[in-house]
Amino acid sequence: MKILLLCYEYPPVGGGGGRIAARVAAGLARRGHEIQAVTAGMRHLPHVEGVEGVRIHRPESFRRSEDTCSVPEMALFLATSLWPAVSLCRRWKPDVIHAHFAVPTGALAYAVWRVTGTPYVLTAHLGDVAGGVPEQTDGLFRALGPLIAPIWKNAAAVTAVSTFVAGLARKANGIEARVILNGVDPVPESPQARPNKPPRILMLGRLSIQKDPLLALRALALIRDLDWSFEVIGDGPLGTDARALAASLGIADRVAFCGWQAADEVSRRLHASDVLLMTSRHEGLPVAAIEALQRGLAIVGSRIGGLADVVADGGNGLLVERTPEAFAAGLRRLLTDEDFLQSCRMKSMEMSGRFRMADRLADYEDVLVNAARRRTPPSAPLQS
């Protein structure tokens, strides 16, 4: 089967959603499908290249940063990618389009479908659904609602990366999305037999308002009487503030800001840790949490819908309210009860079986094959 992947972010551009799109594409290529991708180009990246069996096309998008994308930059991506995507469809004749992110990429998939009749599948991640990141996108969704509705309704199929995102799609758009949890490939190393002494706490991701690293530091300052170390992998707009706050709280000597790291190094540091700390305001289904499950880390996370698929409260970790005191209490419970910490770590390993990439690829394959049968002529009637 020929699959055209559309995604406004694709490594090295973008965050977790883009990495998931790339992993799915590479996995489907390994299963024998032909995959070509159209994504946002930047001047320092090749316009066309092959990576892991996927041929990637990067029309210039005028995007300024790999890890952030403004609304005007999303609009520029749509403008500069439409003709390349349509041209590729006409020349290569894919059986189906797989669009990651209903907004903005879904608009591109919808336009290509209108011109070529190639059916498209939407995969929703979080911020592309109304209510996912309300403080950032509510105004945008209110303004664009009538324009966005046809994107959802004309999709041959819709998938969501978590039960939480599927619920948002149902509430906002009346769409029953099939949940296909994010998947990861198995790791060769076995988890550590027992927790480190002192326990090692890890935070992984972009240092942004969404991830809220400042809350994490304030919580850790409340348990400075305990032995622990804290590593932060990632960087972002709050990086400078986080470093300054750690110093002002008197815990800078116990906090290591490691910046962005290569995948092998991230894997090594995950394997060497005991607890993943997630103080996020919003999540769809974080890949970092799934990777932590594989390596037997306990997880202390915000009590938000996007973590419900990866954290069983009191099982493999704890879900707490988003206050420094609540996070400090959760961490204190884990760090002062080694048996409980070990039990959480083992249950994380058990839970990791739900996220095997091979199973998730089979799910996507099923959806895409069925969607490909719904090809319609370019003059197909509009559903509003």
N, C-alpha and C positions, 0 to 999 in steps of 0.2 A: 504494500500500500504506500502511496505517496502522501506525505503529510507536510503541509506548510505551517510552520510555527510562527506565530506573530507574538512578539512581546517587546514592550518598550524598554525593558531592561534585560540584559543578558551578560553574564560574566565576560570581562571584569566590571561591567557597568551594572550598578544596582545593588540590591540587598538580597535578603533571603528568598523572596518570591522569584527573582531572576535566576537564582541558583537552582531552585526547584525546577523551573522551566527547563534549564539546561540539563539537569540530571534526567528528567523525564525524556527529553529529546534524545540524549545519548543512549539511554536504556532502550528506547524503541528502535533506535538504529541498530543496536546489538541484536535485537530480535528480528532483524531482517527488513525493516521498513526503510524507505528512502525519506530522509528528513532534510528540508531546507528551512532556514530561519531568516526572518527580516526583523531587525532590531535597530535601536538607536546607534548611530555612528558618532565617533569623536575623531578629531583630526589625528590623534596619535595611534589610532587603531586601524588595522587593515580593513579596506572596504569589503573584501571578500576573502574568506579563509575557511579551511576545513578543520574542525576540532571534534575529536571523538566520534567520527562518522557523520557529523552534522555540517552541512555547508551553510555558512553564516554570511548574510548580506547586511552591510551596515551603511545605509544612506546617511549622509551628513545630516545631523539633527540640530546642530548648533547648541548642543547641551554643554554646559560649562564644567560640570563636576560629575565624576563617576558615581558618587554615593548620594547625590541629592538631585531632585528634578522638580522644577517649579511648574505651575499650571501653564504659563506661556510656553515653556519648553516641551510640555506634553503636547500642546497644540502644534508646535513646530514639528514634532515627531510625526504626527498624523499627516501634516501637509507634505513633508518630504518623503514619507514612506508609501503614500498611496499609489503613485504611479509605479514604483519598483515592485510593489506587491501585486498589483494588477498585471503588470507585464510578465512577472514570473509565473503567475497563474495561467496566463494565456499561452506562454511558451512551454512551461513544464507540465501543466495540467495535473495539479494535485487532486487527490480524491477527497480531501477534507482539510479544513483549516483548524488548527488548535490555537486559540487566543488566550493567553494568560493575562488576567486583569480585565474585568468588564469595562473599566474606565482607566486609561484612555484606549487600550488596545482593542477592546470590543468594538469601538466606533470604526476602527480600521477594518476589522473583520467584517462588520456589517456592510461597509461601503464596498469592499471587494466582492462580497456575496451578491450585492445588488447589481454589480457590473458583470460578474462572471458566472453566477449561479452556484459557486462552490460552497457547500454547506460548512458551517463553522460550529465549533464547540467552544463554549466559554468556561474557563476555570477561574473562579473567584477566590481571592486571597484574604482580603480584609478591608483595606482602605479604599478598594474599588466598589464597596457596597455601602449604601446609605446606612448610617449608624455605626459603622466600623470604627472610625476615628472622628467622632462628632465634632470636637473642637477645631479640627482642621478642615473638614470637608462638608459639614452640614449646609453651609451657605451655598457651596458649589452644587450640591445635589438638589437643593431647592430650586436653584436657578435653571439647572439643566434637566430636571426631572422629565419633562415631556419629550426631550430629545433622547434621553437615555432609555426610556421604556421600550422602544422598538428593538434596541440592541439585545435586550433580554428575551423578548417575546419571539424573535425570529431566529434565535439560536436553535440548531438541530438538537443540542443537548447542553445542559449546564452542570458543571461539577463544582464542588467547594472543598477546600482543603481541611475543613474541620466542621464538626456539628454546629459550632457557634456561628461560623460564617454562613452555613446553610440556613440556619434560623434567621439570620439577618436578611438573606435573599428572599426568603419566604415572606417575611414581614414587609419588606420594602417594595418587592416586585411581584408578589404572588407566584413565585417560581419555586418548584420543588427540585432542588439541586441534589444530585447524587454526591454523597460524601466520599471522597477519595483522600484519605489521610496522606500527608506528606510522608515520603519513604526515604530510607537511607540504605546504602549498601552495608553488608556485614563488615565488622572490623576484625582483624586477625588476633589482636591482643585480648587476653582475659582480664577481667576487672581485678583490682587489688584484693588480696585476701582479707585484709583488715584496714580500717581507716588510718590515715596518717596521724602522727602525733608531733606537733599540733595539727588539727584538721585544716585542710586547705579548701578555701572557698573561692569560687570562680564566677566571674561575670563575663558574658560573651555577647558582643553586639555593638551597634552604633551608639555612641554616647550622645543621645538626643533626648528631647523631652519625652518621647514615647517610652524609651527604656528607663528613664529617670535614675541615672546613676547617683544623683545627689541624695535621693532617698536611701539608697543602699549605704552610702557612707555615713549618713546620720544614724542609721540603725546600728551599724558596726561600732560607732562611737559609744553607743549605750551598752555594749558588751566588751568594752576594752579590758575589763577585769579578767576575761577568759583568754586562753591561749588560742590563737588562730592566725592564719595568714590569708591575704586576699589578693587575687590577681584579676586584672581587668584587661581583657583582650578586645581591642577595638579602639576607635577614636571617633571624633565627630564634633559638632558645634559646642557641646558642653564639656569637652576635654579639658580646656584651661580652667573652667570653673570647678571641675571635679578635683583637679590637682590642688587648687588653692583651698578648697574645702577640706580635703584630707589633711593638709598642713594646719589649718586653723583648728581642726578638731583634735589635733595631737595624735593622729594615727598614721601619718605619712610613712613612718618607718615600717609599717606592717602592710602597706598597700603598694603593689607593683603595677604601674600602668605600662602595659606591654605594647600598645599600639596594635595595628593590624598585623597579622602573622600569616605565613603560608599555611596551606591546609595540613601538611604533615606536622607542623609545629603546633597548630591548634589541637590536632588529634593527640599529640603527646601530652600537652598540658591538661586536656580533658581527662586523659587516662590517669594522670598523676593527682587529680583532685578528688575531693569527697562530696562537696555540696555545690550545686549550681544555684546562684541567687538571681532571681528574676523579679525586679521591682517595677515591671512594665505597667503602663497605663492601659495599653491595648495590645493584643496579639491575635493573629489568625491561628496559626499552628507553628510555633517557632522551631526551626530546624535545630537550633542549638539545644533545645530541650530533648529532642529525639536523640541527638548524638550523645547527650548526657545519659539518657536511659541506657544506651548500648554499653556504656562504660561503667555502669553501676554507680552513678552519682545520685544522692538524694537531692530533691529539688524543693527549695523554699520560694514560693511565687505569690504574686498578687491574686486575690480572689476575683478573677475575671474569666469571662466565658472562654476565651481563647486558650486557656491552660487546662480546661476540664478534660481534654483528651489525653493529656500527658502527666497529669498529677492527680493521684487518688489521695485526697486529704486524709492524713493519718496512715496512709499506706506506704507509698514510695516517697512521701514528702509531706509538706504542709502548705495549705493555701491560707493566706492571712489578709487582713484589711491593709489598705495602702497607707500605713502610718509608720514612722520610725519605731514606735513602741511595739507595734504588732510584729513587725519583722524581727526586731530584737528578741522578742519573746520566743518566736519560732526558732530562730537560730540558737538561742540559749538552750532550748529543749534538746535540739539535735546534738549540740556540742558538749552537753553535760551528761548525756545518756548514750554511751557508746553502743550498747545493745540495740537501742532504738535506731541509731544512725546506721548500724550494720543491717538491720532489718529493712530499712528504707532502701538501702543500696541494693540489696538482693531483689526486692520487689521491683525496682527500676529495671533490673536485668530481665525479669519475667515479663514486664510490660513492653519491653522493646520489641518483642516478637510481633506486635500489632503493626509495626512500621517497616516491615521488610520491603525493600524496593521491588523485588521480583513480583510480589503480590500486587503492589500498587500499579506496576506497569501492566499487568494483566487486566486490571480494572480499566485503566486508560485505553488500552487496546480494544477492549470490549465496547466502550463508549464510542471511540473514534470509528471503528468498523461499522457499527450500526448507524452512526451519523452520516457516513459516506454514502449510504443507500438513499439518503434524502436529498440528493442533488436536484436543484430546481433551475429552470431557465432564468436568464437575467431579468425577464419581465415578470417574475413572480410577484404576486400581490403583496403589498405592504401590510403587516399586522401592527396595529397601533395599541 
